[in-house]
């Protein structure tokens, strides 16, 4: 199903309103149409793409899908459900700010309700872009969104804690600069302690903060809400969980010639029933 422009606008407005409401909401990260539809069926209010989950589903490592493949994947996710989708748009698929502007223009055209731009380089020797360069790229993304009507939320990401530079002060400086450059939501993946999370929330207030919880954690959604976080995403964790079950079952087949790995498999009847009901509801 392809959504109308009016439907896309409505989804974007709903997404924006979620960020303005009190409390904290969760946006899980599907990696294909089936996982997106299942998450809608569970009652989530919004979804976010995962660059890693999408790449693995296509037989590639994270950050190796070309822009065209990512745009096609985003359009597929947007049209898979009635939920707004936030795009993990990596670094904007361009070497300079003008290229980021063009990439963001194309991303907005897929129908996404939000998109994030990272400041990492992929170079272990120099993993973060200089701040002035990162700010210029954020401003370019903002300009592209505004030129398209301004409905899409822009998420500014400081990659310090997942790029080998876990400096909280620099993370906050970057997030504040991205907010000033036009980011609507701020995001520093890799924060884990209550103190780190609370410090970021206070530093960028009143703009909302996204928290990544990509592994088992002692923090609950209630704990995270109490810290002032507005939204939580899980990155590639759901995809990795699915891959974990697949890999364990496949290894038992290959190494032991046994079928024990199917013991916790989902019921085919249950899956068929769900997807039949979803199809009939559209």
GIMOGI-V361664 format. One record per backbone hydrogen bond with DSSP energy under -0.5 kcal/mol. CO is the residue of the C=O (numbers start at 0). NH is the residue of the N-H. Records with the same first field share a line. If there is no record, write none. Layout:
CO: NH + NH
This chain:
0: 2
3: 7
4: 8
5: 9
6: 10
7: 11
8: 12
9: 13
10: 14
11: 15
12: 16
13: 17
14: 18
15: 18 + 19
16: 19 + 20
24: 231
25: 27
26: 233
27: 29 + 47
31: 35
32: 36
33: 37
34: 38
35: 39
36: 40
37: 41
38: 43
39: 42
44: 83
45: 27
46: 85
49: 53
50: 54
51: 55
52: 56
53: 57
54: 57 + 59
55: 58
60: 63
65: 69
66: 70
67: 71
68: 72
69: 73
70: 74
71: 75
72: 76
73: 77
74: 78
75: 79
76: 79 + 80
77: 80
83: 46
84: 86 + 112 + 113
85: 48
86: 88 + 115
88: 91
89: 117
95: 99
96: 100
97: 101
98: 102
99: 103
100: 104
101: 105
102: 106
103: 107
104: 108
105: 109
106: 109 + 111
107: 110
112: 152
113: 86
114: 154
115: 88
116: 156
118: 128
121: 123
122: 125
123: 126
126: 120 + 121
129: 133
130: 134
131: 135
132: 136
133: 137
134: 138
135: 139
136: 140
137: 141
138: 142
139: 143
140: 144
141: 145
142: 146
143: 147
144: 147 + 149
145: 148
152: 114 + 154
153: 155 + 183 + 184
154: 116 + 156
155: 186
156: 158
158: 161 + 162
159: 162 + 164
164: 166
165: 167
166: 170
167: 171
168: 172
169: 173
170: 174
171: 175
172: 176
173: 177
174: 178
175: 179
176: 180
177: 182
178: 181
183: 207
184: 155
185: 209
186: 157
187: 190
192: 196
193: 197
194: 198
195: 199
196: 200
197: 201
198: 202
199: 203
200: 204
203: 206
207: 185
208: 229 + 230
209: 187
210: 212 + 232
219: 223
220: 224
221: 225
222: 226
223: 226 + 228
224: 227
229: 24
230: 210
231: 26
232: 212
233: 236
235: 239
236: 240
237: 241
238: 242
239: 243
240: 244
241: 245
242: 246
243: 247
244: 248
245: 249
246: 250
247: 251
248: 252
249: 253
250: 254
251: 255 + 256 + 257
252: 256
258: 261
259: 262
261: 264
266: 270
267: 271
268: 272
269: 273
270: 274
271: 275
272: 276
273: 277
274: 278
275: 279
276: 280
277: 281
278: 281
